[in-house]
C-alpha cells in the first residue's frame, strides 16, 4: 500500500481553540478524531466534512457525540492545508446564518493577513 495521505492543519487565531477548550473531554476527543480523518483520508466522507452551499469554499467538519451535534468551520489553502476556524454546537436543522457569516469573515481576514506578508 502507498504511503499515508496527509493534510496539514493550521488553527487561525483563537476561534477554534475557544470552542475546543469549552467542550467536554468526550467532545474534544471526537473533534480530534474527525480532524484526523480529514488529515489522512484522500476522499473524506460527507458524514465528516461537507462543503457549505452558497459559500466560496467554506466547509464544516461534522461531529456527533451522542445526540449532540457540533460543527467546526474550515477551508483549504494551498492544496492540502486545512485552516480551522470557529466551532459551535448545532441546535437546529440548519446551520445558523450568523455562524456562517462569522466563518466567512474569518476566512477573509486570513487571506487579507496572508497577502500582507
Jmol script that loads the backbone (N, CA, C; Angstrom):
load data "model"
ATOM      1  N   UNK A   1       0.843  -1.188   0.000  1.00  0.00           N
ATOM      2  CA  UNK A   1       0.000   0.000   0.000  1.00  0.00           C
ATOM      3  C   UNK A   1       0.881   1.241   0.000  1.00  0.00           C
ATOM      4  N   UNK A   2       0.468   2.257  -0.720  1.00  0.00           N
ATOM      5  CA  UNK A   2       1.243   3.500  -0.810  1.00  0.00           C
ATOM      6  C   UNK A   2       1.253   4.213   0.534  1.00  0.00           C
ATOM      7  N   UNK A   3       2.128   5.212   0.660  1.00  0.00           N
ATOM      8  CA  UNK A   3       2.236   5.984   1.894  1.00  0.00           C
ATOM      9  C   UNK A   3       0.914   6.640   2.260  1.00  0.00           C
ATOM     10  N   UNK A   4       0.787   6.964   3.521  1.00  0.00           N
ATOM     11  CA  UNK A   4      -0.460   7.555   4.009  1.00  0.00           C
ATOM     12  C   UNK A   4      -0.614   8.986   3.504  1.00  0.00           C
ATOM     13  N   UNK A   5      -1.807   9.306   3.044  1.00  0.00           N
ATOM     14  CA  UNK A   5      -2.127  10.653   2.594  1.00  0.00           C
ATOM     15  C   UNK A   5      -2.207  11.557   3.822  1.00  0.00           C
ATOM     16  N   UNK A   6      -1.705  12.781   3.704  1.00  0.00           N
ATOM     17  CA  UNK A   6      -1.748  13.654   4.873  1.00  0.00           C
ATOM     18  C   UNK A   6      -1.938  15.108   4.487  1.00  0.00           C
ATOM     19  N   UNK A   7      -2.910  15.717   5.124  1.00  0.00           N
ATOM     20  CA  UNK A   7      -3.100  17.160   5.017  1.00  0.00           C
ATOM     21  C   UNK A   7      -2.556  17.783   6.291  1.00  0.00           C
ATOM     22  N   UNK A   8      -2.100  19.002   6.190  1.00  0.00           N
ATOM     23  CA  UNK A   8      -1.697  19.751   7.372  1.00  0.00           C
ATOM     24  C   UNK A   8      -2.881  20.570   7.852  1.00  0.00           C
ATOM     25  N   UNK A   9      -2.902  20.864   9.138  1.00  0.00           N
ATOM     26  CA  UNK A   9      -3.932  21.741   9.676  1.00  0.00           C
ATOM     27  C   UNK A   9      -3.269  22.948  10.325  1.00  0.00           C
ATOM     28  N   UNK A  10      -3.957  24.052  10.266  1.00  0.00           N
ATOM     29  CA  UNK A  10      -3.492  25.298  10.865  1.00  0.00           C
ATOM     30  C   UNK A  10      -4.686  25.934  11.553  1.00  0.00           C
ATOM     31  N   UNK A  11      -4.492  26.340  12.803  1.00  0.00           N
ATOM     32  CA  UNK A  11      -5.567  26.984  13.543  1.00  0.00           C
ATOM     33  C   UNK A  11      -5.406  28.489  13.395  1.00  0.00           C
ATOM     34  N   UNK A  12      -6.420  29.126  12.817  1.00  0.00           N
ATOM     35  CA  UNK A  12      -6.376  30.572  12.607  1.00  0.00           C
ATOM     36  C   UNK A  12      -6.881  31.295  13.850  1.00  0.00           C
ATOM     37  N   UNK A  13      -6.037  32.136  14.416  1.00  0.00           N
ATOM     38  CA  UNK A  13      -6.338  32.897  15.644  1.00  0.00           C
ATOM     39  C   UNK A  13      -6.836  31.957  16.740  1.00  0.00           C
ATOM     40  N   UNK A  14      -7.710  32.436  17.619  1.00  0.00           N
ATOM     41  CA  UNK A  14      -8.179  31.596  18.739  1.00  0.00           C
ATOM     42  C   UNK A  14      -9.604  31.095  18.586  1.00  0.00           C
ATOM     43  N   UNK A  15     -10.214  31.336  17.439  1.00  0.00           N
ATOM     44  CA  UNK A  15     -11.615  30.965  17.275  1.00  0.00           C
ATOM     45  C   UNK A  15     -11.843  29.474  17.532  1.00  0.00           C
ATOM     46  N   UNK A  16     -11.006  28.635  16.938  1.00  0.00           N
ATOM     47  CA  UNK A  16     -11.150  27.190  17.130  1.00  0.00           C
ATOM     48  C   UNK A  16     -10.849  26.803  18.570  1.00  0.00           C
ATOM     49  N   UNK A  17      -9.744  27.322  19.116  1.00  0.00           N
ATOM     50  CA  UNK A  17      -9.356  26.933  20.477  1.00  0.00           C
ATOM     51  C   UNK A  17     -10.384  27.362  21.505  1.00  0.00           C
ATOM     52  N   UNK A  18     -11.001  28.528  21.314  1.00  0.00           N
ATOM     53  CA  UNK A  18     -12.045  28.979  22.242  1.00  0.00           C
ATOM     54  C   UNK A  18     -13.195  27.970  22.273  1.00  0.00           C
ATOM     55  N   UNK A  19     -13.594  27.486  21.113  1.00  0.00           N
ATOM     56  CA  UNK A  19     -14.644  26.474  21.025  1.00  0.00           C
ATOM     57  C   UNK A  19     -14.163  25.158  21.649  1.00  0.00           C
ATOM     58  N   UNK A  20     -12.996  24.704  21.229  1.00  0.00           N
ATOM     59  CA  UNK A  20     -12.471  23.392  21.632  1.00  0.00           C
ATOM     60  C   UNK A  20     -12.319  23.291  23.146  1.00  0.00           C
ATOM     61  N   UNK A  21     -11.702  24.294  23.733  1.00  0.00           N
ATOM     62  CA  UNK A  21     -11.426  24.253  25.176  1.00  0.00           C
ATOM     63  C   UNK A  21     -12.686  24.352  26.019  1.00  0.00           C
ATOM     64  N   UNK A  22     -13.779  24.839  25.450  1.00  0.00           N
ATOM     65  CA  UNK A  22     -15.027  24.955  26.204  1.00  0.00           C
ATOM     66  C   UNK A  22     -15.842  23.653  26.188  1.00  0.00           C
ATOM     67  N   UNK A  23     -15.353  22.650  25.457  1.00  0.00           N
ATOM     68  CA  UNK A  23     -16.092  21.385  25.324  1.00  0.00           C
ATOM     69  C   UNK A  23     -15.616  20.352  26.345  1.00  0.00           C
ATOM     70  N   UNK A  24     -16.498  19.389  26.627  1.00  0.00           N
ATOM     71  CA  UNK A  24     -16.141  18.268  27.493  1.00  0.00           C
ATOM     72  C   UNK A  24     -15.097  17.409  26.781  1.00  0.00           C
ATOM     73  N   UNK A  25     -14.363  16.636  27.552  1.00  0.00           N
ATOM     74  CA  UNK A  25     -13.288  15.795  27.009  1.00  0.00           C
ATOM     75  C   UNK A  25     -13.800  14.856  25.911  1.00  0.00           C
ATOM     76  N   UNK A  26     -14.973  14.280  26.089  1.00  0.00           N
ATOM     77  CA  UNK A  26     -15.506  13.354  25.079  1.00  0.00           C
ATOM     78  C   UNK A  26     -15.720  14.063  23.741  1.00  0.00           C
ATOM     79  N   UNK A  27     -16.152  15.324  23.789  1.00  0.00           N
ATOM     80  CA  UNK A  27     -16.342  16.099  22.550  1.00  0.00           C
ATOM     81  C   UNK A  27     -14.983  16.434  21.945  1.00  0.00           C
ATOM     82  N   UNK A  28     -14.024  16.835  22.774  1.00  0.00           N
ATOM     83  CA  UNK A  28     -12.675  17.136  22.275  1.00  0.00           C
ATOM     84  C   UNK A  28     -12.079  15.921  21.573  1.00  0.00           C
ATOM     85  N   UNK A  29     -12.266  14.745  22.145  1.00  0.00           N
ATOM     86  CA  UNK A  29     -11.716  13.519  21.537  1.00  0.00           C
ATOM     87  C   UNK A  29     -12.370  13.247  20.178  1.00  0.00           C
ATOM     88  N   UNK A  30     -13.671  13.486  20.078  1.00  0.00           N
ATOM     89  CA  UNK A  30     -14.354  13.263  18.798  1.00  0.00           C
ATOM     90  C   UNK A  30     -13.912  14.305  17.774  1.00  0.00           C
ATOM     91  N   UNK A  31     -13.712  15.567  18.210  1.00  0.00           N
ATOM     92  CA  UNK A  31     -13.194  16.602  17.305  1.00  0.00           C
ATOM     93  C   UNK A  31     -11.815  16.167  16.794  1.00  0.00           C
ATOM     94  N   UNK A  32     -10.960  15.693  17.701  1.00  0.00           N
ATOM     95  CA  UNK A  32      -9.627  15.212  17.305  1.00  0.00           C
ATOM     96  C   UNK A  32      -9.734  14.074  16.290  1.00  0.00           C
ATOM     97  N   UNK A  33     -10.678  13.157  16.525  1.00  0.00           N
ATOM     98  CA  UNK A  33     -10.895  12.021  15.629  1.00  0.00           C
ATOM     99  C   UNK A  33     -11.277  12.498  14.225  1.00  0.00           C
ATOM    100  N   UNK A  34     -12.216  13.446  14.151  1.00  0.00           N
ATOM    101  CA  UNK A  34     -12.672  13.939  12.844  1.00  0.00           C
ATOM    102  C   UNK A  34     -11.556  14.720  12.147  1.00  0.00           C
ATOM    103  N   UNK A  35     -10.803  15.506  12.889  1.00  0.00           N
ATOM    104  CA  UNK A  35      -9.651  16.203  12.281  1.00  0.00           C
ATOM    105  C   UNK A  35      -8.667  15.168  11.727  1.00  0.00           C
ATOM    106  N   UNK A  36      -8.464  14.086  12.459  1.00  0.00           N
ATOM    107  CA  UNK A  36      -7.590  13.012  11.981  1.00  0.00           C
ATOM    108  C   UNK A  36      -8.074  12.412  10.676  1.00  0.00           C
ATOM    109  N   UNK A  37      -9.386  12.228  10.547  1.00  0.00           N
ATOM    110  CA  UNK A  37      -9.964  11.702   9.298  1.00  0.00           C
ATOM    111  C   UNK A  37      -9.708  12.686   8.155  1.00  0.00           C
ATOM    112  N   UNK A  38      -9.959  13.960   8.406  1.00  0.00           N
ATOM    113  CA  UNK A  38      -9.761  14.980   7.369  1.00  0.00           C
ATOM    114  C   UNK A  38      -8.296  15.046   6.966  1.00  0.00           C
ATOM    115  N   UNK A  39      -7.403  14.862   7.918  1.00  0.00           N
ATOM    116  CA  UNK A  39      -5.966  14.931   7.614  1.00  0.00           C
ATOM    117  C   UNK A  39      -5.467  13.722   6.829  1.00  0.00           C
ATOM    118  N   UNK A  40      -6.080  12.555   7.032  1.00  0.00           N
ATOM    119  CA  UNK A  40      -5.481  11.333   6.478  1.00  0.00           C
ATOM    120  C   UNK A  40      -6.228  10.682   5.320  1.00  0.00           C
ATOM    121  N   UNK A  41      -7.496  10.965   5.136  1.00  0.00           N
ATOM    122  CA  UNK A  41      -8.218  10.348   4.025  1.00  0.00           C
ATOM    123  C   UNK A  41      -8.208  11.261   2.806  1.00  0.00           C
ATOM    124  N   UNK A  42      -7.840  10.697   1.680  1.00  0.00           N
ATOM    125  CA  UNK A  42      -7.824  11.485   0.442  1.00  0.00           C
ATOM    126  C   UNK A  42      -9.235  11.969   0.113  1.00  0.00           C
ATOM    127  N   UNK A  43     -10.214  11.072   0.217  1.00  0.00           N
ATOM    128  CA  UNK A  43     -11.613  11.439  -0.001  1.00  0.00           C
ATOM    129  C   UNK A  43     -12.326  11.277   1.339  1.00  0.00           C
ATOM    130  N   UNK A  44     -12.754  12.396   1.900  1.00  0.00           N
ATOM    131  CA  UNK A  44     -13.388  12.390   3.217  1.00  0.00           C
ATOM    132  C   UNK A  44     -14.895  12.215   3.043  1.00  0.00           C
ATOM    133  N   UNK A  45     -15.487  11.234   3.724  1.00  0.00           N
ATOM    134  CA  UNK A  45     -16.943  11.058   3.620  1.00  0.00           C
ATOM    135  C   UNK A  45     -17.684  12.318   4.068  1.00  0.00           C
ATOM    136  N   UNK A  46     -18.795  12.601   3.389  1.00  0.00           N
ATOM    137  CA  UNK A  46     -19.594  13.788   3.701  1.00  0.00           C
ATOM    138  C   UNK A  46     -20.110  13.754   5.142  1.00  0.00           C
ATOM    139  N   UNK A  47     -20.162  12.576   5.719  1.00  0.00           N
ATOM    140  CA  UNK A  47     -20.578  12.439   7.119  1.00  0.00           C
ATOM    141  C   UNK A  47     -19.653  13.248   8.036  1.00  0.00           C
ATOM    142  N   UNK A  48     -18.388  13.439   7.620  1.00  0.00           N
ATOM    143  CA  UNK A  48     -17.397  14.131   8.441  1.00  0.00           C
ATOM    144  C   UNK A  48     -16.997  15.515   7.919  1.00  0.00           C
ATOM    145  N   UNK A  49     -17.138  15.744   6.627  1.00  0.00           N
ATOM    146  CA  UNK A  49     -16.721  17.024   6.045  1.00  0.00           C
ATOM    147  C   UNK A  49     -17.638  17.354   4.880  1.00  0.00           C
ATOM    148  N   UNK A  50     -18.265  18.536   4.959  1.00  0.00           N
ATOM    149  CA  UNK A  50     -19.212  18.899   3.902  1.00  0.00           C
ATOM    150  C   UNK A  50     -19.016  20.351   3.513  1.00  0.00           C
ATOM    151  N   UNK A  51     -19.037  20.588   2.190  1.00  0.00           N
ATOM    152  CA  UNK A  51     -18.983  21.962   1.680  1.00  0.00           C
ATOM    153  C   UNK A  51     -20.294  22.648   2.017  1.00  0.00           C
ATOM    154  N   UNK A  52     -20.216  23.883   2.488  1.00  0.00           N
ATOM    155  CA  UNK A  52     -21.423  24.650   2.795  1.00  0.00           C
ATOM    156  C   UNK A  52     -21.921  25.324   1.522  1.00  0.00           C
ATOM    157  N   UNK A  53     -23.101  24.942   1.092  1.00  0.00           N
ATOM    158  CA  UNK A  53     -23.685  25.512  -0.122  1.00  0.00           C
ATOM    159  C   UNK A  53     -23.821  27.021   0.024  1.00  0.00           C
ATOM    160  N   UNK A  54     -23.588  27.714  -1.079  1.00  0.00           N
ATOM    161  CA  UNK A  54     -23.726  29.168  -1.074  1.00  0.00           C
ATOM    162  C   UNK A  54     -22.510  29.900  -0.524  1.00  0.00           C
ATOM    163  N   UNK A  55     -21.440  29.153  -0.239  1.00  0.00           N
ATOM    164  CA  UNK A  55     -20.211  29.797   0.247  1.00  0.00           C
ATOM    165  C   UNK A  55     -19.088  29.565  -0.751  1.00  0.00           C
ATOM    166  N   UNK A  56     -18.053  30.358  -0.633  1.00  0.00           N
ATOM    167  CA  UNK A  56     -16.888  30.241  -1.500  1.00  0.00           C
ATOM    168  C   UNK A  56     -15.823  29.389  -0.813  1.00  0.00           C
ATOM    169  N   UNK A  57     -16.021  28.069  -0.841  1.00  0.00           N
ATOM    170  CA  UNK A  57     -15.008  27.162  -0.323  1.00  0.00           C
ATOM    171  C   UNK A  57     -15.004  26.979   1.185  1.00  0.00           C
ATOM    172  N   UNK A  58     -16.102  27.254   1.837  1.00  0.00           N
ATOM    173  CA  UNK A  58     -16.191  27.047   3.283  1.00  0.00           C
ATOM    174  C   UNK A  58     -16.765  25.650   3.535  1.00  0.00           C
ATOM    175  N   UNK A  59     -16.149  24.931   4.460  1.00  0.00           N
ATOM    176  CA  UNK A  59     -16.570  23.582   4.802  1.00  0.00           C
ATOM    177  C   UNK A  59     -16.906  23.523   6.285  1.00  0.00           C
ATOM    178  N   UNK A  60     -17.676  22.486   6.650  1.00  0.00           N
ATOM    179  CA  UNK A  60     -17.903  22.236   8.059  1.00  0.00           C
ATOM    180  C   UNK A  60     -17.508  20.800   8.362  1.00  0.00           C
ATOM    181  N   UNK A  61     -16.685  20.649   9.412  1.00  0.00           N
ATOM    182  CA  UNK A  61     -16.404  19.324   9.948  1.00  0.00           C
ATOM    183  C   UNK A  61     -17.606  18.975  10.802  1.00  0.00           C
ATOM    184  N   UNK A  62     -18.075  17.754  10.631  1.00  0.00           N
ATOM    185  CA  UNK A  62     -19.304  17.343  11.294  1.00  0.00           C
ATOM    186  C   UNK A  62     -18.973  16.357  12.410  1.00  0.00           C
ATOM    187  N   UNK A  63     -19.340  16.739  13.621  1.00  0.00           N
ATOM    188  CA  UNK A  63     -19.015  15.940  14.795  1.00  0.00           C
ATOM    189  C   UNK A  63     -20.311  15.603  15.517  1.00  0.00           C
ATOM    190  N   UNK A  64     -20.482  14.336  15.846  1.00  0.00           N
ATOM    191  CA  UNK A  64     -21.669  13.915  16.586  1.00  0.00           C
ATOM    192  C   UNK A  64     -21.215  13.149  17.814  1.00  0.00           C
ATOM    193  N   UNK A  65     -21.719  13.564  18.977  1.00  0.00           N
ATOM    194  CA  UNK A  65     -21.427  12.885  20.238  1.00  0.00           C
ATOM    195  C   UNK A  65     -22.768  12.633  20.911  1.00  0.00           C
ATOM    196  N   UNK A  66     -23.172  11.362  20.949  1.00  0.00           N
ATOM    197  CA  UNK A  66     -24.500  11.046  21.461  1.00  0.00           C
ATOM    198  C   UNK A  66     -25.539  11.713  20.584  1.00  0.00           C
ATOM    199  N   UNK A  67     -26.454  12.467  21.201  1.00  0.00           N
ATOM    200  CA  UNK A  67     -27.471  13.169  20.416  1.00  0.00           C
ATOM    201  C   UNK A  67     -27.054  14.607  20.117  1.00  0.00           C
ATOM    202  N   UNK A  68     -25.845  15.001  20.539  1.00  0.00           N
ATOM    203  CA  UNK A  68     -25.362  16.360  20.303  1.00  0.00           C
ATOM    204  C   UNK A  68     -24.565  16.446  19.010  1.00  0.00           C
ATOM    205  N   UNK A  69     -24.771  17.541  18.294  1.00  0.00           N
ATOM    206  CA  UNK A  69     -24.103  17.760  17.019  1.00  0.00           C
ATOM    207  C   UNK A  69     -23.259  19.026  17.118  1.00  0.00           C
ATOM    208  N   UNK A  70     -22.029  18.938  16.619  1.00  0.00           N
ATOM    209  CA  UNK A  70     -21.103  20.073  16.641  1.00  0.00           C
ATOM    210  C   UNK A  70     -20.578  20.290  15.233  1.00  0.00           C
ATOM    211  N   UNK A  71     -20.191  21.518  14.965  1.00  0.00           N
ATOM    212  CA  UNK A  71     -19.604  21.858  13.677  1.00  0.00           C
ATOM    213  C   UNK A  71     -18.347  22.682  13.904  1.00  0.00           C
ATOM    214  N   UNK A  72     -17.326  22.407  13.097  1.00  0.00           N
ATOM    215  CA  UNK A  72     -16.107  23.216  13.074  1.00  0.00           C
ATOM    216  C   UNK A  72     -15.928  23.676  11.639  1.00  0.00           C
ATOM    217  N   UNK A  73     -15.868  24.984  11.444  1.00  0.00           N
ATOM    218  CA  UNK A  73     -15.688  25.530  10.101  1.00  0.00           C
ATOM    219  C   UNK A  73     -14.224  25.451   9.697  1.00  0.00           C
ATOM    220  N   UNK A  74     -14.012  25.226   8.407  1.00  0.00           N
ATOM    221  CA  UNK A  74     -12.647  25.177   7.890  1.00  0.00           C
ATOM    222  C   UNK A  74     -12.681  25.486   6.392  1.00  0.00           C
ATOM    223  N   UNK A  75     -11.495  25.681   5.838  1.00  0.00           N
ATOM    224  CA  UNK A  75     -11.357  25.855   4.396  1.00  0.00           C
ATOM    225  C   UNK A  75      -9.961  25.405   4.015  1.00  0.00           C
ATOM    226  N   UNK A  76      -9.745  25.263   2.729  1.00  0.00           N
ATOM    227  CA  UNK A  76      -8.449  24.794   2.237  1.00  0.00           C
ATOM    228  C   UNK A  76      -7.632  25.965   1.717  1.00  0.00           C
ATOM    229  N   UNK A  77      -6.335  25.885   1.922  1.00  0.00           N
ATOM    230  CA  UNK A  77      -5.407  26.866   1.376  1.00  0.00           C
ATOM    231  C   UNK A  77      -4.216  26.091   0.836  1.00  0.00           C
ATOM    232  N   UNK A  78      -3.754  26.469  -0.337  1.00  0.00           N
ATOM    233  CA  UNK A  78      -2.579  25.837  -0.943  1.00  0.00           C
ATOM    234  C   UNK A  78      -2.708  24.314  -0.971  1.00  0.00           C
ATOM    235  N   UNK A  79      -3.815  23.839  -1.478  1.00  0.00           N
ATOM    236  CA  UNK A  79      -3.973  22.404  -1.681  1.00  0.00           C
ATOM    237  C   UNK A  79      -4.316  21.616  -0.441  1.00  0.00           C
ATOM    238  N   UNK A  80      -3.290  21.137   0.272  1.00  0.00           N
ATOM    239  CA  UNK A  80      -3.528  20.223   1.379  1.00  0.00           C
ATOM    240  C   UNK A  80      -3.458  20.867   2.756  1.00  0.00           C
ATOM    241  N   UNK A  81      -3.540  22.188   2.820  1.00  0.00           N
ATOM    242  CA  UNK A  81      -3.538  22.867   4.109  1.00  0.00           C
ATOM    243  C   UNK A  81      -4.982  23.186   4.497  1.00  0.00           C
ATOM    244  N   UNK A  82      -5.405  22.671   5.647  1.00  0.00           N
ATOM    245  CA  UNK A  82      -6.761  22.904   6.133  1.00  0.00           C
ATOM    246  C   UNK A  82      -6.693  23.954   7.237  1.00  0.00           C
ATOM    247  N   UNK A  83      -7.403  25.049   7.059  1.00  0.00           N
ATOM    248  CA  UNK A  83      -7.421  26.135   8.034  1.00  0.00           C
ATOM    249  C   UNK A  83      -8.656  25.961   8.914  1.00  0.00           C
ATOM    250  N   UNK A  84      -8.441  25.795  10.224  1.00  0.00           N
ATOM    251  CA  UNK A  84      -9.547  25.607  11.159  1.00  0.00           C
ATOM    252  C   UNK A  84     -10.010  26.951  11.695  1.00  0.00           C
ATOM    253  N   UNK A  85     -11.313  27.159  11.640  1.00  0.00           N
ATOM    254  CA  UNK A  85     -11.917  28.377  12.173  1.00  0.00           C
ATOM    255  C   UNK A  85     -12.713  28.007  13.422  1.00  0.00           C
ATOM    256  N   UNK A  86     -13.727  28.762  13.731  1.00  0.00           N
ATOM    257  CA  UNK A  86     -14.514  28.511  14.936  1.00  0.00           C
ATOM    258  C   UNK A  86     -15.422  27.308  14.822  1.00  0.00           C
ATOM    259  N   UNK A  87     -16.002  26.952  15.956  1.00  0.00           N
ATOM    260  CA  UNK A  87     -16.948  25.855  16.005  1.00  0.00           C
ATOM    261  C   UNK A  87     -18.124  26.238  16.873  1.00  0.00           C
ATOM    262  N   UNK A  88     -19.147  25.393  16.854  1.00  0.00           N
ATOM    263  CA  UNK A  88     -20.325  25.648  17.679  1.00  0.00           C
ATOM    264  C   UNK A  88     -21.111  24.357  17.829  1.00  0.00           C
ATOM    265  N   UNK A  89     -21.996  24.329  18.826  1.00  0.00           N
ATOM    266  CA  UNK A  89     -22.913  23.210  18.975  1.00  0.00           C
ATOM    267  C   UNK A  89     -24.166  23.534  18.189  1.00  0.00           C
ATOM    268  N   UNK A  90     -24.549  22.610  17.352  1.00  0.00           N
ATOM    269  CA  UNK A  90     -25.700  22.814  16.476  1.00  0.00           C
ATOM    270  C   UNK A  90     -26.976  22.455  17.224  1.00  0.00           C
ATOM    271  N   UNK A  91     -27.932  23.361  17.211  1.00  0.00           N
ATOM    272  CA  UNK A  91     -29.179  23.130  17.942  1.00  0.00           C
ATOM    273  C   UNK A  91     -30.409  23.153  17.044  1.00  0.00           C
ATOM    274  N   UNK A  92     -30.205  23.378  15.748  1.00  0.00           N
ATOM    275  CA  UNK A  92     -31.333  23.388  14.808  1.00  0.00           C
ATOM    276  C   UNK A  92     -30.932  22.644  13.545  1.00  0.00           C
ATOM    277  N   UNK A  93     -31.900  22.385  12.698  1.00  0.00           N
ATOM    278  CA  UNK A  93     -31.640  21.597  11.483  1.00  0.00           C
ATOM    279  C   UNK A  93     -30.660  22.295  10.544  1.00  0.00           C
ATOM    280  N   UNK A  94     -30.773  23.602  10.431  1.00  0.00           N
ATOM    281  CA  UNK A  94     -29.891  24.346   9.531  1.00  0.00           C
ATOM    282  C   UNK A  94     -28.792  25.033  10.322  1.00  0.00           C
ATOM    283  N   UNK A  95     -27.623  25.153   9.693  1.00  0.00           N
ATOM    284  CA  UNK A  95     -26.534  25.908  10.313  1.00  0.00           C
ATOM    285  C   UNK A  95     -26.950  27.377  10.370  1.00  0.00           C
ATOM    286  N   UNK A  96     -26.901  27.984  11.559  1.00  0.00           N
ATOM    287  CA  UNK A  96     -27.331  29.381  11.681  1.00  0.00           C
ATOM    288  C   UNK A  96     -26.542  30.314  10.757  1.00  0.00           C
ATOM    289  N   UNK A  97     -27.238  31.175  10.018  1.00  0.00           N
ATOM    290  CA  UNK A  97     -26.559  32.089   9.088  1.00  0.00           C
ATOM    291  C   UNK A  97     -25.477  32.924   9.773  1.00  0.00           C
ATOM    292  N   UNK A  98     -25.689  33.322  11.017  1.00  0.00           N
ATOM    293  CA  UNK A  98     -24.704  34.131  11.749  1.00  0.00           C
ATOM    294  C   UNK A  98     -23.377  33.389  11.892  1.00  0.00           C
ATOM    295  N   UNK A  99     -23.449  32.082  12.150  1.00  0.00           N
ATOM    296  CA  UNK A  99     -22.227  31.272  12.286  1.00  0.00           C
ATOM    297  C   UNK A  99     -21.471  31.235  10.957  1.00  0.00           C
ATOM    298  N   UNK A 100     -22.208  31.092   9.862  1.00  0.00           N
ATOM    299  CA  UNK A 100     -21.582  31.065   8.534  1.00  0.00           C
ATOM    300  C   UNK A 100     -20.969  32.430   8.215  1.00  0.00           C
ATOM    301  N   UNK A 101     -21.692  33.506   8.535  1.00  0.00           N
ATOM    302  CA  UNK A 101     -21.162  34.860   8.296  1.00  0.00           C
ATOM    303  C   UNK A 101     -19.857  35.082   9.049  1.00  0.00           C
ATOM    304  N   UNK A 102     -19.803  34.643  10.306  1.00  0.00           N
ATOM    305  CA  UNK A 102     -18.568  34.788  11.091  1.00  0.00           C
ATOM    306  C   UNK A 102     -17.428  34.005  10.448  1.00  0.00           C
ATOM    307  N   UNK A 103     -17.695  32.773  10.047  1.00  0.00           N
ATOM    308  CA  UNK A 103     -16.652  31.946   9.435  1.00  0.00           C
ATOM    309  C   UNK A 103     -16.153  32.581   8.134  1.00  0.00           C
ATOM    310  N   UNK A 104     -17.064  33.121   7.328  1.00  0.00           N
ATOM    311  CA  UNK A 104     -16.645  33.774   6.084  1.00  0.00           C
ATOM    312  C   UNK A 104     -15.803  35.013   6.385  1.00  0.00           C
ATOM    313  N   UNK A 105     -16.155  35.729   7.436  1.00  0.00           N
ATOM    314  CA  UNK A 105     -15.382  36.910   7.838  1.00  0.00           C
ATOM    315  C   UNK A 105     -13.965  36.489   8.260  1.00  0.00           C
ATOM    316  N   UNK A 106     -13.853  35.414   9.038  1.00  0.00           N
ATOM    317  CA  UNK A 106     -12.535  34.934   9.485  1.00  0.00           C
ATOM    318  C   UNK A 106     -11.694  34.471   8.291  1.00  0.00           C
ATOM    319  N   UNK A 107     -12.345  33.834   7.329  1.00  0.00           N
ATOM    320  CA  UNK A 107     -11.634  33.373   6.140  1.00  0.00           C
ATOM    321  C   UNK A 107     -11.073  34.564   5.360  1.00  0.00           C
ATOM    322  N   UNK A 108     -11.888  35.612   5.195  1.00  0.00           N
ATOM    323  CA  UNK A 108     -11.408  36.827   4.507  1.00  0.00           C
ATOM    324  C   UNK A 108     -10.239  37.455   5.264  1.00  0.00           C
ATOM    325  N   UNK A 109     -10.344  37.510   6.597  1.00  0.00           N
ATOM    326  CA  UNK A 109      -9.250  38.049   7.429  1.00  0.00           C
ATOM    327  C   UNK A 109      -7.967  37.262   7.186  1.00  0.00           C
ATOM    328  N   UNK A 110      -8.092  35.939   7.164  1.00  0.00           N
ATOM    329  CA  UNK A 110      -6.927  35.074   6.966  1.00  0.00           C
ATOM    330  C   UNK A 110      -6.214  35.419   5.665  1.00  0.00           C
ATOM    331  N   UNK A 111      -6.961  35.477   4.569  1.00  0.00           N
ATOM    332  CA  UNK A 111      -6.332  35.752   3.273  1.00  0.00           C
ATOM    333  C   UNK A 111      -5.817  37.186   3.188  1.00  0.00           C
ATOM    334  N   UNK A 112      -6.498  38.117   3.817  1.00  0.00           N
ATOM    335  CA  UNK A 112      -6.009  39.507   3.850  1.00  0.00           C
ATOM    336  C   UNK A 112      -4.673  39.570   4.596  1.00  0.00           C
ATOM    337  N   UNK A 113      -4.610  38.951   5.771  1.00  0.00           N
ATOM    338  CA  UNK A 113      -3.366  38.962   6.544  1.00  0.00           C
ATOM    339  C   UNK A 113      -2.245  38.229   5.814  1.00  0.00           C
ATOM    340  N   UNK A 114      -2.597  37.147   5.147  1.00  0.00           N
ATOM    341  CA  UNK A 114      -1.593  36.392   4.391  1.00  0.00           C
ATOM    342  C   UNK A 114      -1.023  37.238   3.243  1.00  0.00           C
ATOM    343  N   UNK A 115      -1.881  38.039   2.619  1.00  0.00           N
ATOM    344  CA  UNK A 115      -1.435  38.858   1.482  1.00  0.00           C
ATOM    345  C   UNK A 115      -0.497  39.978   1.929  1.00  0.00           C
ATOM    346  N   UNK A 116      -0.537  40.336   3.211  1.00  0.00           N
ATOM    347  CA  UNK A 116       0.296  41.427   3.731  1.00  0.00           C
ATOM    348  C   UNK A 116       1.713  40.959   4.072  1.00  0.00           C
ATOM    349  N   UNK A 117       1.921  39.631   4.093  1.00  0.00           N
ATOM    350  CA  UNK A 117       3.230  39.084   4.494  1.00  0.00           C
ATOM    351  C   UNK A 117       4.229  39.163   3.364  1.00  0.00           C
TER     352      UNK A 117
END
end "model"
wireframe off; spacefill off
backbone 0.3
color backbone group
